């Protein structure tokens, strides 16, 4: 209600217990409540379906999303404004291509023509991240049906996760931020 006109990314990796940890039913009910609130306010808004993970072997984001969309369709709820997906376990171009191909197969049946944002991707801690960045750029350029309209690199300035994917360094004492060489490459 306080932020009309925003694009809302609903639920981060709901299929994963360490993330949103939601069943498709719980997420569908929350989505319905969100939509009711947004419609009641009467402002324009966009919403992105829950950000599922591709390529993960422990929890299947596409199975989760299939049930979520089935439930929305049964209730006549219109398609999301966007999809946002995460492509982890994509440390090689081939792995990223497989994940995207799997996504496109799923999207052909369930995607409902909504644009797609690859909202989290990186080559985890592979030394040379640039091939994955180049493939992401190519995904944007190809514009396939179900194609990618945006890519967000998953990175942290901390050394604790995947330091090779970092795009910037932060000097808290000097209150300054600087792009790493990889950050400069991503920016270009």
SVG drawing of the C-alpha trace seen along z (x, -y; Angstrom):
<svg xmlns="http://www.w3.org/2000/svg" viewBox="-11 -7 52 41">
<polyline fill="none" stroke="black" stroke-width="0.4" points="0.0,0.0 2.9,-2.4 4.8,-1.7 2.3,-1.8 3.7,-1.4 6.6,0.9 7.5,4.2 7.3,6.8 9.5,10.0 7.4,12.4 9.2,15.0 12.9,16.0 13.5,19.6 10.3,20.9 11.1,24.5 14.2,24.3 13.8,24.8 16.7,22.4 15.1,19.7 11.4,18.8 10.4,22.4 6.9,22.2 4.6,24.8 3.0,23.9 -0.3,23.6 1.1,21.2 2.7,19.1 -0.5,19.1 -2.5,17.9 0.0,15.2 0.0,14.2 -3.8,13.9 -3.6,11.7 -0.9,9.5 -3.0,9.1 -6.2,8.3 -4.3,5.6 -2.7,4.2 -6.0,4.1 -7.8,2.5 -5.3,-0.3 -6.0,-0.9 -2.5,-1.7 -0.5,-0.2 1.8,2.6 3.7,5.5 4.6,8.7 7.2,11.4 6.3,15.0 8.4,16.6 12.2,16.8 12.8,20.5 16.2,22.2 17.2,24.1 19.9,26.7 19.6,27.7 19.5,31.4 18.2,31.3 14.9,29.3 13.2,29.0 12.2,25.4 10.3,26.3 8.2,28.9 7.3,26.3 6.5,23.7 4.3,26.1 2.1,26.7 2.0,23.0 0.9,22.0 -1.6,24.8 -3.2,23.4 -3.2,19.9 -4.8,21.0 -7.5,23.0 -8.5,19.7 -8.4,17.6 -5.4,15.5 -3.7,13.8 -0.1,14.5 2.7,12.8 4.2,9.6 7.6,11.4 9.3,14.6 12.5,14.5 14.7,17.5 18.1,18.4 20.7,20.4 23.1,21.7 25.3,24.8 26.1,23.0 29.9,22.9 30.4,23.6 28.7,22.3 27.3,25.7 25.7,26.0 24.1,22.6 22.9,23.5 21.4,26.8 19.6,24.8 18.2,22.3 17.1,25.0 15.3,26.8 13.7,23.5 12.6,22.9 11.0,26.3 9.1,25.6 8.2,22.1 6.7,23.3 3.9,25.0 3.7,22.9 5.3,19.5 2.2,17.7 4.4,15.4 5.6,13.3 9.1,11.9 11.9,13.6 14.6,12.1 17.6,14.2 17.7,12.6 20.6,14.6 23.5,16.1 27.2,16.3 29.8,19.0 30.0,19.5 33.7,19.6 35.2,20.5 38.3,18.5 37.3,17.1 33.7,15.8 33.7,14.1 32.4,17.0 29.2,17.1 28.9,13.3 29.3,13.5 26.6,16.2 24.2,14.0 24.8,11.2 24.0,13.6 20.8,14.7 19.8,11.0 20.7,10.5 18.9,13.7 15.5,12.7 14.1,16.2 10.5,16.9 10.6,17.0 13.8,15.0 15.7,13.1 14.9,9.4 17.3,8.8 20.2,10.4 21.4,9.7 24.8,11.0 24.8,12.6 27.8,11.3 28.9,10.1 31.7,7.8 32.4,10.2 35.0,13.0 32.8,15.5 30.8,16.8 32.2,16.8 35.0,14.2 35.8,14.9 32.3,13.6 32.7,10.2 32.0,7.1 33.2,4.6 35.2,4.0 34.0,1.9 36.3,0.1 34.0,-0.7 36.6,-2.8 37.2,-5.0 33.5,-4.7 34.4,-3.9 33.4,-1.4 35.5,-0.3 34.7,2.1 36.9,5.2 38.3,6.1 35.3,8.5 33.0,5.6 34.5,3.5 34.0,6.4 30.3,6.8 29.7,3.1 31.1,3.2"/>
</svg>
